[in-house]
C-alpha cells in the first residue's frame, strides 16, 4: 500500500528525517511512536503530499508521489484521508457542511446525495442527529469524530491519524481507539497512527514503528516492542529521560548481605528493616537516585525496594 524509501528532510539547519524506510501493507494498522519534535507529523504530511522531501521516495499503490503536481496529488488524496490534530474543523460551518466539504470540492452538488452520505458517516461515528451543530458546541472527542468522518467520506483506502487521542480523557480516548479498529474491520482501511499515547498504540496497532533521531529505530509487533531489552526503547516506554537509567532488578537473599550486579549497590537485611546502600555518588547519579540509603519496614521486601529505586529521582 505505502512504501517510504530513504526519505530525508531538513527544515532550516535541523535534520528532521535522516533516511526513513518504512513499508505499510494493505489493511494493516501501523502506529508511529517517538519523542516530541522527532518528525512523526512531518513524516505523515509527506505521505499525503503536504510536504516535499529533500530526497527519497514515497510510493502509494504503485505510484511515486514525489514530484507530482497538485492535480496529480489530488488523485492520490482521494485514496488517502488524514485526520489532523484537533480535528481541524471549519468554525463557520455546521457539522454537516464540514463532513460534506470534500464531496463539494470534488464537484458533488446534489443535496440529497450529500445529506445521505453525511448521515451514513455520522452513523459510523455514532453521532446520529448532530448535523446542525456548530464546532464550538462540540466536545474534543466529537470534534475528532467529525474530522474523521470528513477524512473518510470519500472512502479512501488509507487513513492517516495525527495524534488522534491527544487532549482527550481516557474514556473518550478509548472510544476513538475502538473507532479506528472498527473502521479497519468495516471498510478494510489501511491506517497509519502517529501517537505519543502508548495505550493507544498497543490497542490499535498491528505493528509499531519507533522513529528516533530521524530514522526508524524499531519496527515490529507490540509484543516485540514490550519485550525488547534495548535501553533506548525501555526508556521511551517507561517515560525515562536520557541519562536517568534506573536499576530494574535487585539480587537479594533472605539473610545477610547480598550485592547486585552493580558493585556499588548493596542490600542489607536486619531484624527490623532492609536497607539499600548506594556506596558512591557516581553510582547514585547513574541510577538517578539522590539519597544514599533506602530503608524499608519489612526485611527482604524486594518488590518495594525495586519499585522505589525505579521511581526515585
N, C-alpha and C positions, 0 to 999 in steps of 0.2 A: 504493500500500500504506500508506505513512505520510506524513503532511504535518504539519510543525510550523510554526505561524504566530505570529509576533510574541511569542514566549514570553519572559516576564520572571519572574525570581525573585530575591528579596533574602533573605539569611539574616543576621539581626541588622542591622548597618549596612552590610554588604557586598553590593553588587550582583553576583550570580553570573552570571545570564543577563540580557542587556540588549536583548532583541528578536531572538531566534533564529528564522530562517526556513530551513526545510530540507524537501526532498522526497525520499523514498526509493521507488524504483519496485519493483514486484513482481519477485522473483527476482534482484535485484542485491545485491552486497555493497558497503556503504559503510563506509569507515574514518573515524573521527573522531579527529583528532590535535589536540594543543595542549599548552601548558605545564601543569605540575602545579598543581593548585588552580584551574584555569581554568574548571571547570564541566562537564567532559565526563561524569563519572559522574553528576552532578546531572541533566544532560540525559537520560541513559539511564534514570534512575529515573523521570523524568516520563513517559517513553514507555510505561512499564508501569503507571503509576498509583500508584507508591510515594511520590510527592511531588506536592503540589498547587501550581501556579504562582500568582504574584500576578496575572498576566494572560496572555492568549494562548490559543491552541487547539492541540490535538493530535488529528489525525484518523487513525483506523486503520480501514481498509477501509470508509470512508464514514461512520464514527461518531466524533463528537467526544467524547473520553473525559473531558474536563474537567467536573467537577461530578457525575460518576457516583458512585453509592453502591457499597458493596463487592459487593453481589450483581451489579450490572451490570458492575463491573470483573472479576468472576470469569469472566464470559463472554468478555471481552476477553483475559484472561490465558490462556485456552485457545488463543488464536491467537498469543500472543507468549510465547516462553520466554526465560529470562535465565540466563546463566552469570555468577555473581558472582566477584569476585577470590578466588583461593584455592580455589574450588570450593564453599565454604560447606556442607560435608557435616555430617551429624549424627554426632558422635563415638561415640554409643552404639549406632548402627545398623550392620549389615553393609552391604556394597556393594549387595547385592540389595534390602535394605529401603530404602536411600537412593534408589535409582533408582525403586523402585515407589511411593515416597511420594506423588507427585501422583495416581497412579491410585487409591490408597486414599482420599485426600482427596476424590476425585470419586465415591467410593462403590463402587469395584470390590472384591469380596471373594473372588472365585473364585481359589483358589491356583494352579490350572493356568494360568489366563489371565495372572496376574501373573508367574509363572515364565517363561512363554513370551515375554512382551513384554520382560522384563528380559534374557533370553538373546539376543533379537534386538538389543537396544541394545548389549549387550556385544560382540556380533559386529561391529556397525558401528564400535565404538570399538577393535576389535582387542584386547579384554580377555576373551576366552572363558575360562570356568572360574574367574573371580575372584569369584563371587557371595558366598562366605562370608567374605571378608577384611574386616577392620575398617579404618577410615580411617587409624588410626595406623600401619598396616603398609604404607601406600601411599606411593609417591614423589610429588613435586609434580606431575609430568605425569600420573600415574594419577589423582590427585585431580581434576585438571581434566577428565579424560575422564569420570570418574564423574559429576561435576557437570553436564557437558554431556549425558550420557545421560539424567540426570534432567530436564534442561531440554527435551529433545525427545521424551520417551517418549509424550507425548500428540499428537505430530505437529503442532506449531504451524506456522503459515505464515511466521513470522518468529522469528529468534533474536537476542537482544541479548548481546553479549560484552563484559564489563568487564575489560579488561587480561588477555586470555586467555594471553599468554606471559610475564607478569610473574613473575620469580623462577625462570624455567626456563633451563637451559643451551641453547646454540644448537641442538644436535641435537634435543632434546625440543621446543623452541620451533618448529622447522621441521616436526616431526611434527604439532603442533597446527595450524599454518597449513594443512598439506595436508588435515587432517581437516575444517577449516572449508570448504575448497574442495570436498571430496568430498561433504559434506552438501548444499551448494548444488546440486551436479550430480545427486546421487541423489534428493533429495527436492524440489528446486526451491525451497528455502527462501530467503527474504529475510534478509540478515544485516547487522547494524549492529555494527561492531567498534570499541570505544574502546581506543586503544593509544598508548603512548609509543614503541613499537618500530617504527622506520621500515621495517626489513626486512619485518616482519610486514605493515605497511600496504601496501607495494608488492607483496608476494606474494599477498595475498588480495583486495585491493580492486579493484572495477570503477571506483570513484570515491572521492575523498578530500576530506573537508571539514576545514578548519583553523579551529578555534574559538579566537578571540583576543579577550580583554577582553569576553567575554560575547556576542560576535556571530560569525557565520560570515564569516571574512575571505577565505577561498578555498574554492571548490567546483569540482572538475574531476577530470580523469584523473591517474593517476600521472605520465605523461609531461608533462602540462601543469604539474604541480607542480614536477617536477625542472627543467624548462626555464624556470621563472619567474625573472625578474631582480629581483623585489621583494626589497629588502634584509631585510625582516622575515621573509619566507619562507626566504631563504637562511640567515639567522642560525639559524632553528629547525632546518633540515635539517642544517646543519653543526655544531650544538651550540654556537653562539657566544652569549655573554651580551650583553645590551644595552650599547651604548656601547663595544664592543670590536670594531669593524669591522676586518677585515684587508684589506690590498691583495691583490687576486686576480690581478693581471697586472702585468708589468713590461715596459716598452718597452726594447729592448736592441739594440745593433748589435755586430758582431764587433770593431770598432775604436773607439778614442777614448772619448768620454763621451756618454751618452745620458740624457735626462731623461724621466721618466714623465709622465703627465697630471697628477700631483701635483707642483707646482713645488718642493716641499720634499724630493723624493726623487731621488737621482742614482745611477746605476750607472757605476762607473769600471772600466776594464779595464787591467791592467798585464801585464807578461810572466809574472808568477808567479801572479797571483790576480785575482779580481773582488771589488770592494768596493761594497756598498750603503751609501750615506751618508745618514742621516736628519738633515736640516740643523737642525731646531729641535725644541724639547721639545713644543710643542703638536701637531706632526705626529706625533711618536712616540706621544703619548698617543692620538691619533686612530686610529693603526694598532694600538694595543695592544702596542707594542714598547718595551722598556726601554733597550736598548743603542743607542748612536749608530751603530755600524758592524756590518755583517755581512760576513765575509770568506769566500771560497771558494777552494779549491785550484786549480781549473781555471777559467781565464778564460772568460767567456761562458757559464757553466753556469746558464742562466736557470731551468731547471726546478728545480734545487736551491735557487736563490735564492728563487723564488716559493714553494716549499714551506716553506722556513724562515720566511719572513715570515708565511705563513698560520698556521704553528704557533707563532709567537713569543708570548711573554707568558703 
